[in-house]
Amino acid sequence: MKHLLSVADLTREDAVRILDTAAQMAATQEREIKKLPTLRGRTVVNLFFEDSTRTRISFETAAKRLSADVINFSAKGSSVSKGESLKDTALTLQAMGADAVVIRHQASGAPHTLATAGWTRGAVVNAGDGMHQHPTQALLDAYTLRRHLVGDGGRADVYGRDLEGARVVLVGDVLHSRVARSNVGLLHTLGAEVVLVAPPTLVPVGAGAWPARVSYDLDATLAQVRPDAVMMLRVQRERMSSAGGGFFPSPLEYARRYGLDARRLAALPDHAVVLHPGPMNRGLEITADAADSPRSVIVEQVANGVAVRMAVLYLLLAGRNDGSAA
Amino acid sequence: MTTTWWLRGVRPLGGDATDVLVVDGVVAALGAEAAAQAAARDDVRVLEGAGHVLLPGLVDLHTHLREPGREDTETVASGTRAAAVGGFTAVHAMANTTPTQDTAGVVEQVWRLGRAAGWCDVHPVGAVTVGLEGERLAELGAMADSAARVRVFSDDGRCVHDPVVMRRALEYVKAFDGVVAQHAQEPRLTEGAQMHEGVVSAELGLAGWPAVAEEAVVARDVLLAEHVGSRLHVCHVSTAGSVEIVRWAKSRGIDVTAEVTPHHLLLTDESARGYDPHFKVNPPLRTQADVDAVRAGLADGTIDVVATDHAPHAREDKDCEWAAAAMGMTGLETVLSVVQQTMVDTGRMTWADVARVLSEAPARIGRVEDQGRPLAVGEPANLVVVDPAARRVVVPEEQATASRNSPLRGRELPGRVVATFLRGRATVLDGRPVDDPDRPGVAAGAAVGA
């Protein structure tokens, strides 16, 4: 693995190895001294063209726990806001000796361009590009699902396991969601069964080719599928305005038809868990009753995100200079 | 004044080998008569045809020459030189320059620049509306009456989306036998659009440009053209649905013509998978079913012409992330090869059909009287000699255009333009432009002070 650009680049074996490595990383995080010397002397650049405090902090924490030097480069207040191109930014970071570039960009494909245009020799990690991919989010979701749905809740017996047979329902703005695209791909690779639920306006034309079933009815889907997990996607309120595309009539109507509330939560099987990539719109796609319930693993997802990103940076960077495969 | 040329053993429209004698810019004799007259003269230059195909000089209905305004990407001189290398003897220069070609002054300037460069005839396209803003008709009559004699009007790059403005334009140009060439793109359905909306866009997370946004405008416009009895030309038809609508319109007797670009004949939206902006174009590359439909439409005459939509762009506008990149690709120097590969070598069309779609029909639509003529005695010697057996690999850095944004880099294509003649004057010989040694960028033999 040279870069992590899309979940489509990962085989089942690749993905399971990342999850297993993340489990090992998580184990180290329960020690008093959390810092590992693994990436001492390596430089990781967080190149964020879009605001995302939580993802940036997660990557920053992961890199620091591995003893890497971290440079945060955000578009605001930098030369990027003065119109500098992605190419020049990349060449600048290359000149400073970045071993890995973690990139968040509003344009789909920007990490792919960064990795293939010859502007940087470092490993490129996609931290979210436009409506395309957010592979570490899908990996942390898969990690979280594996912890809860596979084995008996202990740690050791999940090593080497995938999500074969798990039933996952993704609900919300699939059209604009890189989280949805990443999860559909990775969950399929790991053997899970995926159902997407959204108003028809928020399902992309062409989604029929995805390895997932599409439904417009959340209640019917929950009753029929009896899901092991429900993953709620963030919906931006402005999507309802005509300037924002007019995708649904009102937040109230959206919440009624597609929101996860106490009633729908009660309809889930007892073992089912609730996920959300954050940040949540409480009262829109999820109510406080659902978000704060014991079923909710939303806060745990954040902690797992650090372990998964430690695993990704470790696998991309450790041993990179001595030529051995990471 | 001009050289007398003896084209020996060329195959007009791919037929039997024969001789052609060109004297004083016109076809003077054919066959044995040409050989006999040539043998009797002492001022004859010989071009060994070696079984190459002879076609009337190509005519492009859709070229972006970028001058005035973006001379860093192309000039009238560099673009027409590239056109000559591609086999063209006339191009229609699109109106989206800076300043816009929306006045008699600007179209005359472009026309004069073309004359001075001497590579091929430049027929400026006039903007339909002032500044391409879609609101007020530009002075179409003034452009028609100018020295540039504009007959094709287009806001290309933008759609004349207001139905009333489109109706007025269609009606108004009847006064001087003009035609409105519509860039069919419903603007609200394509806000922020990055590529064809379908399976690939869903996967890549790029905002979709749905086929219906083109088809809805084509359908409206053919009905408007029928209602007011006007002539309509549809630029760069890219979808199967548009082909169907044009076919239906023609069957009703509506006076509509249509063009397809070489890239829509060859490439699909699958090309976007690597996020290489060299495949970003407007209208976008569509699906294989659409490619099959435009090929079928071209073969059966539903689509009248192949037009390049040659759109040079600066390096920095393609050396970036997809969303930030400019839309468009070069095409003048590869179009004949693409048509050969997709239509001739596949048996869908003959070389006579190629002459129809790349010379006769575009000249007729643009009301260019001295181009797209039959290969006959007394006709102006606008000619191109093609070696269909040649193979070549596209290297953008070796092209004559000033820009490098060809989507065909590294592709092997069939066919090569050997020579191009503009009214008997060789603008291209042995595949290379014939430059004036003393005047940079100017064709050898171009009139001084034109």
Interface residues (C-beta under 8 A of the other chain):
Chain A: S85 L86 K87 H105 Q106 A107 S108 G109 A110 H112 T113 T116 A117 D129 G130 M131 H132 Q133 R178 R181 P204 V205 G206 A207 G208 A209 W210
Chain B: Q194 E197 G198 V199 V200 S201 A202 E203 L204 G205 L206 A207 G208 P210 G274 Y275 E316 D319 C320 E321 W322 A323 A324
